[in-house]
C-alpha cells in the first residue's frame, strides 16, 4: 500500500497548476507550503479516507 499521493492543484494566487506530494500516513493534515511558481503561501487541508483517497483543499492565506 502506498502512503504517498501525488496531486495536482491550482494555486489560489497565480492560477498555475502545481504538483504536490502528500504523506498518506497522516490521516488529517493542515500545513502551509509555498507555490512553486509565485512563491506565495498556500494553506493546505488534507484528509485521507479509509480507502486511501486524499482530499486536498488549497486556500490563500486570508481564507
MODELLER restraints for C-alpha pairs under 7 A, 6 or more apart:
rsr = mdl.restraints
at = mdl.atoms
rsr.add(forms.Gaussian(group=physical.xy_distance, feature=features.Distance(at['CA:3:A'], at['CA:23:A']), mean=6.01, stdev=0.5))
rsr.add(forms.Gaussian(group=physical.xy_distance, feature=features.Distance(at['CA:3:A'], at['CA:24:A']), mean=4.29, stdev=0.5))
rsr.add(forms.Gaussian(group=physical.xy_distance, feature=features.Distance(at['CA:3:A'], at['CA:25:A']), mean=5.45, stdev=0.5))
rsr.add(forms.Gaussian(group=physical.xy_distance, feature=features.Distance(at['CA:4:A'], at['CA:21:A']), mean=6.66, stdev=0.5))
rsr.add(forms.Gaussian(group=physical.xy_distance, feature=features.Distance(at['CA:4:A'], at['CA:22:A']), mean=5.48, stdev=0.5))
rsr.add(forms.Gaussian(group=physical.xy_distance, feature=features.Distance(at['CA:4:A'], at['CA:23:A']), mean=4.87, stdev=0.5))
rsr.add(forms.Gaussian(group=physical.xy_distance, feature=features.Distance(at['CA:4:A'], at['CA:24:A']), mean=5.12, stdev=0.5))
rsr.add(forms.Gaussian(group=physical.xy_distance, feature=features.Distance(at['CA:5:A'], at['CA:21:A']), mean=5.69, stdev=0.5))
rsr.add(forms.Gaussian(group=physical.xy_distance, feature=features.Distance(at['CA:5:A'], at['CA:22:A']), mean=4.94, stdev=0.5))
rsr.add(forms.Gaussian(group=physical.xy_distance, feature=features.Distance(at['CA:5:A'], at['CA:23:A']), mean=6.64, stdev=0.5))
rsr.add(forms.Gaussian(group=physical.xy_distance, feature=features.Distance(at['CA:5:A'], at['CA:24:A']), mean=6.48, stdev=0.5))
rsr.add(forms.Gaussian(group=physical.xy_distance, feature=features.Distance(at['CA:6:A'], at['CA:19:A']), mean=6.87, stdev=0.5))
rsr.add(forms.Gaussian(group=physical.xy_distance, feature=features.Distance(at['CA:6:A'], at['CA:20:A']), mean=5.83, stdev=0.5))
rsr.add(forms.Gaussian(group=physical.xy_distance, feature=features.Distance(at['CA:6:A'], at['CA:21:A']), mean=4.71, stdev=0.5))
rsr.add(forms.Gaussian(group=physical.xy_distance, feature=features.Distance(at['CA:6:A'], at['CA:22:A']), mean=6.29, stdev=0.5))
rsr.add(forms.Gaussian(group=physical.xy_distance, feature=features.Distance(at['CA:7:A'], at['CA:19:A']), mean=5.70, stdev=0.5))
rsr.add(forms.Gaussian(group=physical.xy_distance, feature=features.Distance(at['CA:7:A'], at['CA:20:A']), mean=5.40, stdev=0.5))
rsr.add(forms.Gaussian(group=physical.xy_distance, feature=features.Distance(at['CA:7:A'], at['CA:21:A']), mean=6.45, stdev=0.5))
rsr.add(forms.Gaussian(group=physical.xy_distance, feature=features.Distance(at['CA:8:A'], at['CA:17:A']), mean=6.36, stdev=0.5))
rsr.add(forms.Gaussian(group=physical.xy_distance, feature=features.Distance(at['CA:8:A'], at['CA:18:A']), mean=5.48, stdev=0.5))
rsr.add(forms.Gaussian(group=physical.xy_distance, feature=features.Distance(at['CA:8:A'], at['CA:19:A']), mean=4.41, stdev=0.5))
rsr.add(forms.Gaussian(group=physical.xy_distance, feature=features.Distance(at['CA:8:A'], at['CA:20:A']), mean=6.21, stdev=0.5))
rsr.add(forms.Gaussian(group=physical.xy_distance, feature=features.Distance(at['CA:9:A'], at['CA:17:A']), mean=5.56, stdev=0.5))
rsr.add(forms.Gaussian(group=physical.xy_distance, feature=features.Distance(at['CA:9:A'], at['CA:18:A']), mean=5.57, stdev=0.5))
rsr.add(forms.Gaussian(group=physical.xy_distance, feature=features.Distance(at['CA:9:A'], at['CA:19:A']), mean=6.44, stdev=0.5))
rsr.add(forms.Gaussian(group=physical.xy_distance, feature=features.Distance(at['CA:10:A'], at['CA:16:A']), mean=5.53, stdev=0.5))
rsr.add(forms.Gaussian(group=physical.xy_distance, feature=features.Distance(at['CA:10:A'], at['CA:17:A']), mean=4.43, stdev=0.5))
rsr.add(forms.Gaussian(group=physical.xy_distance, feature=features.Distance(at['CA:10:A'], at['CA:18:A']), mean=6.22, stdev=0.5))
rsr.add(forms.Gaussian(group=physical.xy_distance, feature=features.Distance(at['CA:11:A'], at['CA:17:A']), mean=6.34, stdev=0.5))
rsr.add(forms.Gaussian(group=physical.xy_distance, feature=features.Distance(at['CA:11:A'], at['CA:18:A']), mean=6.99, stdev=0.5))
rsr.add(forms.Gaussian(group=physical.xy_distance, feature=features.Distance(at['CA:11:A'], at['CA:35:A']), mean=6.67, stdev=0.5))
rsr.add(forms.Gaussian(group=physical.xy_distance, feature=features.Distance(at['CA:12:A'], at['CA:58:A']), mean=6.97, stdev=0.5))
rsr.add(forms.Gaussian(group=physical.xy_distance, feature=features.Distance(at['CA:12:A'], at['CA:59:A']), mean=5.95, stdev=0.5))
rsr.add(forms.Gaussian(group=physical.xy_distance, feature=features.Distance(at['CA:12:A'], at['CA:60:A']), mean=5.68, stdev=0.5))
rsr.add(forms.Gaussian(group=physical.xy_distance, feature=features.Distance(at['CA:13:A'], at['CA:60:A']), mean=6.77, stdev=0.5))
rsr.add(forms.Gaussian(group=physical.xy_distance, feature=features.Distance(at['CA:14:A'], at['CA:38:A']), mean=6.56, stdev=0.5))
rsr.add(forms.Gaussian(group=physical.xy_distance, feature=features.Distance(at['CA:18:A'], at['CA:36:A']), mean=6.95, stdev=0.5))
rsr.add(forms.Gaussian(group=physical.xy_distance, feature=features.Distance(at['CA:24:A'], at['CA:48:A']), mean=6.47, stdev=0.5))
rsr.add(forms.Gaussian(group=physical.xy_distance, feature=features.Distance(at['CA:27:A'], at['CA:47:A']), mean=5.64, stdev=0.5))
rsr.add(forms.Gaussian(group=physical.xy_distance, feature=features.Distance(at['CA:27:A'], at['CA:48:A']), mean=4.76, stdev=0.5))
rsr.add(forms.Gaussian(group=physical.xy_distance, feature=features.Distance(at['CA:28:A'], at['CA:46:A']), mean=5.80, stdev=0.5))
rsr.add(forms.Gaussian(group=physical.xy_distance, feature=features.Distance(at['CA:28:A'], at['CA:47:A']), mean=4.74, stdev=0.5))
rsr.add(forms.Gaussian(group=physical.xy_distance, feature=features.Distance(at['CA:28:A'], at['CA:48:A']), mean=6.51, stdev=0.5))
rsr.add(forms.Gaussian(group=physical.xy_distance, feature=features.Distance(at['CA:29:A'], at['CA:45:A']), mean=5.79, stdev=0.5))
rsr.add(forms.Gaussian(group=physical.xy_distance, feature=features.Distance(at['CA:29:A'], at['CA:46:A']), mean=5.02, stdev=0.5))
rsr.add(forms.Gaussian(group=physical.xy_distance, feature=features.Distance(at['CA:29:A'], at['CA:47:A']), mean=6.52, stdev=0.5))
rsr.add(forms.Gaussian(group=physical.xy_distance, feature=features.Distance(at['CA:30:A'], at['CA:44:A']), mean=5.59, stdev=0.5))
rsr.add(forms.Gaussian(group=physical.xy_distance, feature=features.Distance(at['CA:30:A'], at['CA:45:A']), mean=4.61, stdev=0.5))
rsr.add(forms.Gaussian(group=physical.xy_distance, feature=features.Distance(at['CA:30:A'], at['CA:46:A']), mean=6.39, stdev=0.5))
rsr.add(forms.Gaussian(group=physical.xy_distance, feature=features.Distance(at['CA:31:A'], at['CA:43:A']), mean=5.94, stdev=0.5))
rsr.add(forms.Gaussian(group=physical.xy_distance, feature=features.Distance(at['CA:31:A'], at['CA:44:A']), mean=5.32, stdev=0.5))
rsr.add(forms.Gaussian(group=physical.xy_distance, feature=features.Distance(at['CA:31:A'], at['CA:45:A']), mean=6.80, stdev=0.5))
rsr.add(forms.Gaussian(group=physical.xy_distance, feature=features.Distance(at['CA:32:A'], at['CA:41:A']), mean=6.15, stdev=0.5))
rsr.add(forms.Gaussian(group=physical.xy_distance, feature=features.Distance(at['CA:32:A'], at['CA:42:A']), mean=5.46, stdev=0.5))
rsr.add(forms.Gaussian(group=physical.xy_distance, feature=features.Distance(at['CA:32:A'], at['CA:43:A']), mean=4.61, stdev=0.5))
rsr.add(forms.Gaussian(group=physical.xy_distance, feature=features.Distance(at['CA:32:A'], at['CA:44:A']), mean=5.92, stdev=0.5))
rsr.add(forms.Gaussian(group=physical.xy_distance, feature=features.Distance(at['CA:33:A'], at['CA:41:A']), mean=5.64, stdev=0.5))
rsr.add(forms.Gaussian(group=physical.xy_distance, feature=features.Distance(at['CA:33:A'], at['CA:42:A']), mean=5.43, stdev=0.5))
rsr.add(forms.Gaussian(group=physical.xy_distance, feature=features.Distance(at['CA:33:A'], at['CA:43:A']), mean=6.80, stdev=0.5))
rsr.add(forms.Gaussian(group=physical.xy_distance, feature=features.Distance(at['CA:34:A'], at['CA:40:A']), mean=5.19, stdev=0.5))
rsr.add(forms.Gaussian(group=physical.xy_distance, feature=features.Distance(at['CA:34:A'], at['CA:41:A']), mean=4.30, stdev=0.5))
rsr.add(forms.Gaussian(group=physical.xy_distance, feature=features.Distance(at['CA:34:A'], at['CA:42:A']), mean=5.74, stdev=0.5))
rsr.add(forms.Gaussian(group=physical.xy_distance, feature=features.Distance(at['CA:35:A'], at['CA:41:A']), mean=6.32, stdev=0.5))
rsr.add(forms.Gaussian(group=physical.xy_distance, feature=features.Distance(at['CA:35:A'], at['CA:42:A']), mean=6.53, stdev=0.5))
rsr.add(forms.Gaussian(group=physical.xy_distance, feature=features.Distance(at['CA:41:A'], at['CA:60:A']), mean=6.86, stdev=0.5))
rsr.add(forms.Gaussian(group=physical.xy_distance, feature=features.Distance(at['CA:41:A'], at['CA:61:A']), mean=6.51, stdev=0.5))
rsr.add(forms.Gaussian(group=physical.xy_distance, feature=features.Distance(at['CA:42:A'], at['CA:58:A']), mean=6.30, stdev=0.5))
rsr.add(forms.Gaussian(group=physical.xy_distance, feature=features.Distance(at['CA:42:A'], at['CA:59:A']), mean=5.78, stdev=0.5))
rsr.add(forms.Gaussian(group=physical.xy_distance, feature=features.Distance(at['CA:42:A'], at['CA:60:A']), mean=5.17, stdev=0.5))
rsr.add(forms.Gaussian(group=physical.xy_distance, feature=features.Distance(at['CA:42:A'], at['CA:61:A']), mean=6.27, stdev=0.5))
rsr.add(forms.Gaussian(group=physical.xy_distance, feature=features.Distance(at['CA:43:A'], at['CA:58:A']), mean=5.71, stdev=0.5))
rsr.add(forms.Gaussian(group=physical.xy_distance, feature=features.Distance(at['CA:43:A'], at['CA:59:A']), mean=5.11, stdev=0.5))
rsr.add(forms.Gaussian(group=physical.xy_distance, feature=features.Distance(at['CA:43:A'], at['CA:60:A']), mean=5.97, stdev=0.5))
rsr.add(forms.Gaussian(group=physical.xy_distance, feature=features.Distance(at['CA:43:A'], at['CA:61:A']), mean=6.06, stdev=0.5))
rsr.add(forms.Gaussian(group=physical.xy_distance, feature=features.Distance(at['CA:44:A'], at['CA:56:A']), mean=6.83, stdev=0.5))
rsr.add(forms.Gaussian(group=physical.xy_distance, feature=features.Distance(at['CA:44:A'], at['CA:57:A']), mean=5.71, stdev=0.5))
rsr.add(forms.Gaussian(group=physical.xy_distance, feature=features.Distance(at['CA:44:A'], at['CA:58:A']), mean=4.78, stdev=0.5))
rsr.add(forms.Gaussian(group=physical.xy_distance, feature=features.Distance(at['CA:44:A'], at['CA:59:A']), mean=6.56, stdev=0.5))
rsr.add(forms.Gaussian(group=physical.xy_distance, feature=features.Distance(at['CA:45:A'], at['CA:56:A']), mean=5.80, stdev=0.5))
rsr.add(forms.Gaussian(group=physical.xy_distance, feature=features.Distance(at['CA:45:A'], at['CA:57:A']), mean=5.14, stdev=0.5))
rsr.add(forms.Gaussian(group=physical.xy_distance, feature=features.Distance(at['CA:45:A'], at['CA:58:A']), mean=6.68, stdev=0.5))
rsr.add(forms.Gaussian(group=physical.xy_distance, feature=features.Distance(at['CA:46:A'], at['CA:54:A']), mean=6.69, stdev=0.5))
rsr.add(forms.Gaussian(group=physical.xy_distance, feature=features.Distance(at['CA:46:A'], at['CA:55:A']), mean=5.65, stdev=0.5))
rsr.add(forms.Gaussian(group=physical.xy_distance, feature=features.Distance(at['CA:46:A'], at['CA:56:A']), mean=4.65, stdev=0.5))
rsr.add(forms.Gaussian(group=physical.xy_distance, feature=features.Distance(at['CA:46:A'], at['CA:57:A']), mean=6.52, stdev=0.5))
rsr.add(forms.Gaussian(group=physical.xy_distance, feature=features.Distance(at['CA:47:A'], at['CA:54:A']), mean=5.80, stdev=0.5))
rsr.add(forms.Gaussian(group=physical.xy_distance, feature=features.Distance(at['CA:47:A'], at['CA:55:A']), mean=5.26, stdev=0.5))
rsr.add(forms.Gaussian(group=physical.xy_distance, feature=features.Distance(at['CA:47:A'], at['CA:56:A']), mean=6.73, stdev=0.5))
rsr.add(forms.Gaussian(group=physical.xy_distance, feature=features.Distance(at['CA:48:A'], at['CA:54:A']), mean=4.57, stdev=0.5))
rsr.add(forms.Gaussian(group=physical.xy_distance, feature=features.Distance(at['CA:48:A'], at['CA:55:A']), mean=6.37, stdev=0.5))
